[in-house]
């Protein structure tokens, strides 16, 4: 049985262990998950298969997570996609209200699944929360 397009999640994380941890947790929760290690691959993956939600690290090789987010928000066909930031990067210069949710590393995979579930339920709307 094919997974509904609204259940597709893209994880963009350069740490391979975290990427697999998040991927496995979201798959177990019933999501179809694609995972890439940098921003350039993320943009290519989005062209290939539009996700319903993006889990994004900010400190990425080749194309930074902030640049990926700017590109998504600049395009009419992707600006509606909720973006959950999971990052250990200093986010003093980041406006958390630009994102569906902001989580700081280390992030428990169960917490990530809960946040993804919340964001999927509200379809990108609602109040931004930082934890």
Secondary structure, DSSP 8 states (H G I E B T S, - for coil): ----GGGEEEEE-S-HHHHHHHHHHHHHTT-EEEEESSHHHHHHHHHHS--SEEEE-SS-SSS-HHHHHHHHHHSTTTTTSEEEEEE-S--TT--GGGSSEEEESS--HHHHHHHHHHHHHHTT-S--EE-
